[in-house]
Amino acid sequence: MRHVQGRARRAGVALAAVMTWAGLLAGAAGCTGGDSRSGLDRMVGKPPAPEDVIRVAPADGAKGVQPGEELRVRVPDGRLESVKVVRSQDARETVVPGRIAADGLSWQPDDDRLGLAARYTVDVVALDGQGNRSARHTTFTTYVPKERFIGYVTPENRSTVGTGMIVSLEFNREIDDRAAVERAVRVTAEPAADIRPHWFGNTRLDFRPEEYWKPGTRVTVALGLRDVEGAPGVYGLQQKSFSFTVGRSQTSLVDAAKHTMQVRRDGELLATVPITAGAPKNTTYNGKMVVTEMLELTRMNGATVGFKKADGKGEYDIPDVPHAMRLTSSGTFLHGNYWAEDVFGTANVSHGCVGLRDVKGGGADTPAGWFFDRSLVGDVVEVVHSKDKVVAPDNGLGGWNMSWQEWLAGSAVN
């Protein structure tokens, strides 16, 4: 009889334990405090959801993220183990460089600017405060600008130029934030040179050293304009680098009063060439001008530069001007001349250009052909003793006519 009662007591204790355990579970399930996990999940140590451990901004799935927003990854406790961010832009994928903070709680990119019209993927592995490992994958896309600006660059990539070349960017849109655009363009040289920027209005940015380049210098132009806001809602498009090499030194001095041009190579006089400059009514600009274009043959029509007859036709229209080298954007050339006789070295008869004796079609053994064959884009031609003003510094690459202090004053940053 005692044996039966003992078994009954043991069964009652076991039943009570089961009921107590069920009550605890029921109580836990009824007091979640807003936690979606069940009490059993918490009691057996189920790790929290990845989004609770790893916080990523911008949010997963966000679209049209504005350029001012920041890309950040963080954990409230524990530490980040790895963060990989990939930007897909212009059909190319690029890993975004960044760093995890010393305390392991956050990551940020090296460059805070988000690329526009891009898709970002973020992959993170982290440990929470209890040592549980979590992984998270998110994506977002950025704002697609409706308006872009680009800069047309002089000189050409991989070209060999004269020592007077000025790096010039002509923008297709007016730039309001000139400082931001200026900071996004970097011009460097090997051997090193102090190269400074100068703005001409809101659409042109030039770079040059204090003195002419040294022969053999390699110059690199890095355009970091991509996604730079040059004007409200207008963003840059270019992200590229190009380079050019400076050749031998050649400068030419045109004396309009003496009707001569002295050509010097590396400081030594190569030749003195007879010329004709602008007639008294159409004088040639004084000052330093840079060769920006070289044409074996070209047409010159006076009507295109303001020299018109009463009937509106040009005062001259020559379809085959030989050995033409552009000196200004307004139309000043140094070129071969086959239609004028007995004027070279004795009289100025042109409409403002500098003429050298030549033959129809261009001759290799004429003064014009000789000079053309020994010239480079970027060579300097300086005119003196003409009864005209000094050429404007933004008329072609005339920046050498400014003092260094005047040039430095044209920076939007300094």
C-alpha positions in Angstrom: 0.0 0.0 0.0 2.9 2.4 0.8 4.5 1.4 -2.5 1.4 2.5 -4.4 1.2 5.8 -2.6 4.9 6.5 -3.3 4.4 6.1 -7.0 1.4 8.4 -6.9 3.3 11.1 -5.1 6.1 10.9 -7.7 3.6 11.2 -10.5 2.0 14.2 -8.9 5.4 16.0 -8.6 6.2 15.3 -12.3 2.8 16.6 -13.4 3.3 19.7 -11.3 6.7 20.3 -12.9 5.2 20.0 -16.4 2.4 22.4 -15.6 4.9 24.9 -14.0 7.1 24.7 -17.1 4.1 25.3 -19.4 3.0 28.2 -17.3 6.4 29.8 -17.6 6.3 29.4 -21.3 2.8 30.8 -21.5 3.8 33.7 -19.3 6.9 34.4 -21.5 4.8 34.3 -24.6 2.4 36.8 -23.2 5.1 39.4 -22.2 7.1 39.8 -25.4 7.3 43.6 -25.1 6.9 44.0 -28.9 9.7 41.4 -29.7 8.6 39.2 -32.6 10.6 36.3 -31.3 8.9 33.9 -29.0 9.9 33.5 -25.4 11.3 30.0 -26.3 13.4 31.6 -29.0 15.0 33.9 -26.5 15.5 31.3 -23.9 17.3 29.0 -26.3 19.5 31.9 -27.6 18.2 32.4 -31.2 20.3 35.3 -32.7 18.6 38.5 -33.6 17.7 39.3 -37.2 20.6 40.7 -39.4 18.8 44.1 -39.8 18.7 44.4 -36.0 22.5 43.8 -35.8 23.8 45.6 -38.9 22.4 49.1 -39.8 23.0 50.3 -43.4 22.2 53.7 -44.8 20.8 54.5 -47.3 18.1 51.9 -46.7 17.9 48.7 -48.5 15.9 49.1 -51.8 16.1 52.9 -51.7 15.8 54.6 -55.1 16.9 58.0 -56.3 19.2 58.6 -53.4 20.4 62.2 -53.5 24.1 63.1 -53.7 24.2 64.7 -50.3 23.2 61.5 -48.5 25.9 59.5 -46.7 26.8 55.9 -47.1 27.3 54.4 -43.6 27.4 50.9 -42.0 27.3 50.4 -38.2 26.5 48.0 -35.4 25.1 49.0 -32.0 27.5 46.6 -30.2 29.8 43.8 -31.1 32.0 44.6 -34.1 32.1 44.6 -37.9 34.2 41.8 -39.4 34.1 42.8 -43.1 32.4 45.4 -45.4 32.4 45.2 -49.2 30.6 47.9 -51.2 30.4 47.7 -55.0 29.3 50.6 -57.3 27.9 49.7 -60.7 28.1 52.8 -63.0 28.4 53.1 -66.7 28.5 49.3 -67.2 31.5 49.1 -64.9 31.8 47.7 -61.4 34.1 49.3 -58.9 34.9 48.4 -55.3 34.3 51.4 -53.1 37.3 51.9 -50.7 36.5 52.5 -47.1 37.6 51.7 -43.5 36.2 50.2 -40.4 36.6 52.4 -37.3 39.1 51.4 -34.6 36.3 50.4 -32.2 34.8 48.1 -34.9 31.4 49.7 -34.7 31.2 51.6 -38.0 32.5 51.8 -41.6 32.6 54.7 -43.9 33.9 55.2 -47.5 37.1 57.2 -48.2 35.1 59.5 -50.4 31.8 60.7 -49.0 30.4 61.6 -52.5 27.9 59.1 -53.8 28.2 58.4 -57.5 25.1 59.4 -59.5 23.1 57.2 -61.8 24.7 54.2 -60.0 23.6 51.0 -58.2 25.3 50.1 -54.9 25.5 46.7 -53.3 26.6 46.4 -49.7 27.7 43.1 -48.1 28.5 43.0 -44.4 29.5 40.4 -41.9 29.4 41.3 -38.2 29.3 39.9 -34.6 26.7 41.1 -32.2 27.3 41.7 -28.5 26.8 38.0 -27.7 29.3 36.8 -30.3 26.7 35.7 -32.8 27.7 36.2 -36.4 25.3 37.9 -38.9 25.5 38.8 -42.5 23.6 41.4 -44.5 23.2 42.2 -48.2 21.5 45.5 -49.3 21.2 47.5 -52.5 20.2 51.0 -53.4 20.3 53.3 -56.5 21.2 56.9 -56.7 19.7 60.0 -58.4 20.0 60.2 -62.2 20.7 63.9 -63.2 18.8 65.4 -66.0 21.6 67.8 -66.9 25.3 67.3 -67.2 28.3 69.4 -68.1 31.6 68.4 -69.8 34.9 70.2 -70.5 36.6 70.2 -73.9 40.3 70.0 -73.2 43.3 71.4 -75.0 45.8 69.9 -75.9 45.1 66.4 -77.2 45.9 63.3 -75.3 49.4 61.8 -76.0 50.4 64.8 -78.1 53.9 66.4 -78.2 53.6 70.2 -77.8 55.7 73.3 -77.6 56.9 74.8 -74.3 54.2 77.5 -74.4 51.2 75.1 -74.2 48.5 76.1 -71.8 46.0 73.5 -70.5 42.6 74.8 -71.3 39.1 73.5 -70.5 36.1 75.0 -72.2 32.8 73.9 -70.5 29.6 73.5 -72.4 27.6 75.0 -69.5 28.1 78.0 -67.3 29.8 77.0 -64.0 28.3 78.6 -60.9 30.4 76.7 -58.3 33.8 77.4 -59.9 35.7 76.4 -56.7 34.1 72.9 -56.7 35.0 72.4 -60.4 38.5 73.8 -59.9 39.2 71.4 -57.1 38.1 68.5 -59.3 40.8 69.1 -61.9 44.4 68.3 -61.1 47.3 69.1 -63.4 50.7 67.6 -62.5 54.1 67.5 -64.2 57.2 65.4 -64.2 59.6 67.0 -63.4 57.5 68.8 -60.9 56.3 72.3 -61.6 54.1 74.8 -59.8 50.9 74.8 -62.0 48.1 77.1 -61.2 44.5 77.7 -62.5 42.9 80.8 -63.9 39.2 81.3 -64.8 38.1 83.3 -67.8 34.5 83.9 -67.1 32.2 81.0 -66.1 33.0 78.6 -68.9 36.8 78.5 -69.3 39.5 77.2 -66.9 43.2 77.4 -67.9 46.3 76.0 -66.2 50.0 77.0 -66.7 53.3 77.2 -64.8 54.9 80.6 -64.0 57.4 80.1 -66.9 57.3 78.1 -70.1 57.5 74.3 -69.6 60.9 72.7 -69.6 61.5 70.5 -72.6 60.8 66.9 -71.9 58.2 67.6 -69.2 55.4 65.1 -69.1 52.1 66.7 -68.0 49.1 64.8 -66.7 45.6 66.2 -66.5 43.2 64.3 -64.2 39.5 65.2 -64.6 37.5 64.3 -61.5 34.4 66.0 -62.7 32.0 63.1 -62.5 29.1 64.0 -60.3 30.5 67.4 -59.3 27.7 69.9 -59.1 28.9 72.8 -61.3 25.5 74.6 -61.2 22.2 73.9 -59.5 21.1 70.5 -60.7 23.9 70.3 -63.3 26.6 67.6 -62.6 29.9 66.8 -64.3 30.3 63.7 -66.5 34.0 63.1 -67.0 36.2 60.9 -64.9 39.4 60.3 -66.8 43.1 61.3 -67.1 45.2 62.1 -70.1 48.8 63.3 -70.7 51.0 65.1 -73.1 54.7 65.7 -73.5 56.6 68.9 -74.0 59.0 68.9 -76.9 62.0 71.1 -77.7 61.8 74.8 -77.0 61.1 77.1 -79.9 60.0 80.7 -79.7 59.6 83.2 -82.6 59.8 87.0 -82.4 57.9 88.9 -85.0 59.0 92.6 -85.3 56.2 94.3 -87.2 58.2 97.4 -87.7 61.2 95.6 -89.2 59.1 93.1 -91.1 61.1 90.1 -89.7 60.7 87.0 -87.6 63.5 85.6 -85.6 63.2 81.9 -84.9 65.0 80.5 -81.9 65.5 76.9 -80.9 66.6 76.2 -77.3 67.7 79.8 -77.1 69.9 79.7 -80.3 68.9 81.7 -83.4 67.9 79.4 -86.2 66.9 82.0 -88.8 65.6 85.4 -89.5 62.6 85.2 -91.8 61.1 88.1 -93.8 57.4 88.6 -93.1 54.4 90.9 -93.8 52.2 91.8 -90.9 48.9 93.8 -90.6 48.4 96.8 -92.7 48.0 100.2 -91.0 44.2 99.8 -91.1 44.2 96.2 -89.9 47.2 95.9 -87.6 48.4 92.7 -85.9 48.0 92.2 -82.2 51.1 92.6 -80.0 52.0 90.1 -77.4 52.6 86.4 -76.9 50.4 84.0 -78.9 50.5 80.2 -78.9 50.0 78.0 -81.9 46.8 76.1 -81.3 46.1 74.6 -84.8 48.2 73.6 -87.8 46.7 73.2 -91.2 48.4 72.3 -94.5 45.7 74.1 -96.4 42.7 76.1 -95.3 40.1 78.5 -96.7 40.1 82.0 -95.4 37.1 84.2 -95.9 37.1 87.8 -94.5 33.4 87.7 -93.9 33.8 85.2 -91.1 36.0 87.6 -89.1 34.2 90.9 -89.9 36.0 92.0 -93.0 33.0 92.5 -95.4 32.3 94.5 -98.5 29.2 96.6 -98.9 27.5 93.6 -100.6 28.2 91.5 -97.5 30.9 89.4 -99.2 34.3 89.0 -97.6 37.1 91.5 -98.5 39.0 88.4 -99.3 38.2 84.7 -100.0 41.2 82.5 -100.5 40.3 78.8 -100.8 43.8 77.3 -100.4 45.9 79.3 -97.9 49.0 77.1 -97.3 50.9 76.3 -94.0 48.3 78.0 -91.8 49.0 78.1 -88.0 46.3 79.6 -85.8 47.4 82.1 -83.1 44.1 83.5 -81.8 40.5 82.3 -81.6 39.5 85.6 -83.2 41.2 84.6 -86.5 44.9 85.6 -86.3 47.1 83.2 -88.2 50.7 82.9 -89.2 50.5 81.4 -92.7 52.0 81.1 -96.2 51.2 83.8 -98.7 51.5 83.2 -102.5 49.3 86.1 -103.8 51.3 89.1 -102.5 54.6 90.0 -104.2 57.6 92.0 -103.1 56.2 92.7 -99.6 58.0 90.2 -97.4 60.6 92.1 -95.4 59.5 95.5 -96.7 55.8 96.2 -96.1 52.8 95.2 -94.0 49.8 94.5 -96.1 47.7 91.8 -94.4 44.4 92.0 -92.6 46.1 91.2 -89.2 47.8 87.9 -89.9 51.5 87.3 -90.2 52.4 86.2 -93.7 55.5 84.3 -95.0 56.4 83.8 -98.6 55.0 80.6 -100.1 53.8 79.2 -103.4 50.3 78.0 -104.4 49.7 74.6 -102.8 52.5 75.2 -100.3 56.2 74.6 -100.9 58.5 72.7 -98.6 61.5 74.9 -99.5 59.7 78.2 -99.0 60.0 80.3 -95.8 56.5 79.3 -94.9 57.1 75.6 -95.5 60.4 75.7 -93.7 58.8 77.2 -90.6 55.7 75.0 -90.7 57.8 71.8 -90.8 59.8 73.0 -87.7 56.8 74.0 -85.6 54.6 72.4 -83.0 51.2 73.2 -81.5 52.2 75.0 -78.3 55.0 77.0 -79.8 55.0 80.7 -78.9 55.0 83.5 -81.5 55.5 87.0 -80.0 54.7 90.1 -81.9 56.3 93.4 -81.0 56.3 97.0 -82.4 52.9 96.7 -84.0 50.6 99.7 -83.7 47.9 97.7 -81.9 47.1 96.6 -78.4 48.4 93.5 -76.7 46.2 90.4 -77.4 43.6 89.6 -74.8 44.7 86.7 -72.5 41.6 84.7 -73.3 41.9 85.2 -77.1 43.4 81.9 -77.9 46.0 80.8 -75.4 47.2 84.3 -74.6 47.6 83.8 -70.8 51.4 84.3 -71.1 50.6 88.1 -71.4 49.5 88.2 -67.8 51.9 88.6 -64.9 52.1 85.6 -62.4 50.3 87.6 -59.8 47.5 88.4 -62.2 47.3 84.8 -63.1 47.1 83.6 -59.5 44.3 86.1 -58.8 42.1 84.2 -61.3 41.7 81.1 -59.1 38.3 80.5 -57.5 39.9 78.6 -54.6 42.8 80.8 -53.5 
